[in-house]
């Protein structure tokens, strides 16, 4: 044999071997998914809790075989609770042309991301307070804050609480709240509800005593306060200092064990939170079998990881599972457009927050039928479900 041809064959064989080795290495490399979270700053109480939940989910997914034979790896980026930093991180992520992106946790950050992901990647915001347009690449986790407020008002109406006072922050969270209240008041069934005071405050305010005096003078039957993090402590302290002994409803952004423990000395006597279906309901309600099964898997994973079953965990859990299942079905090499098409047509998916139907409720999959009202029980340290799905009170 000609030495030249022999050498060429050896060279080709070596090249093929190298290509096979490289291909095998790529096949076994982790499937990385970027997650943008507020791990520091005012939103750290949300971001850090969601990071722990995603770490538990990652371990479970990889124990079950990963995604298409590859291990799942969530890669975390800290937006520092700053929309400006979120924009920088999102631009960097988009430049890598990934199929999917998770985060952020707060409405202001997710709103900043919307124009940047107009053409992908498929992005799941972990806040229920963003209201994404149908047909886009941005989705929102959990039951919409507007549907939660609609459930709140149904609960109020059924309890005979028709004189309602409001106090909310002036940021994006408060703006979304005002829009949600207006939508709820336009419902014919709520015609008898009267807003007797609508107070606003800045998140940097150290006191809301003036607002509380106006609220007390208006003689409401229930108070709705809408803000998260440190500012909600300011409001709770103001309620106690003003001597207001009326039921208080707040956003499920505060449905966090650490906050309940930290604020225990000045929590309102009756504190209610409308949320998705995830809280343990101790047989008071019966959900669809798939939802019950999903919840039991969630409770087991959280208990094994020693993570509290609160709203932070719930918002991260279903969203991440939906993305994992999409990538398992489509393959790790799926494009953003393929993931989007898959999600747009998905119906009947059972998660911890209910049965998802993205055709009926675009960009979210959940509606008011996936909202329940809970009451904080400090003695038992849990949120007790006090309404049926939709907000109708349960019989005591």
Buried (B, 14 or more C-beta within 10 A) or exposed (E): EEEEEEEEEEEEEEEEEEEEEEEEEEEEEBBBBBBBBBBBBBBBBBBBBBBBBBBBBBBBBBEEEBBBEBBBEBEBBBBBBBBEBBBEBBEEBBEEEBBBBBBBBBBBBBBBBBEBBEEBBBBBBBBBBBBBEEEBBBBBBBBBBBBBBBBBBBBBBEBEBBBBBBBBBBBBBBBBBBBBBEBBBEEEEBEEBEBBBBBBBEBEBEEBEEBBEBBBEBEBBBBBBBBBBEBBBBBBBBBBEBEBEBBBBBBBBBBBBEBBEBBEEBBBEEBBBBBBBBBBBEEBBEBEEBBBEBBEEBBEBBEEBEBBBBBBBBBBBBBBBBBBBBBBBBEBEBBBBBBBBBBBEBEEBBBBBBBBBBEEBBBBBBBBBBBBBBBBEEEEEBBBBBBBBBBBBBEE
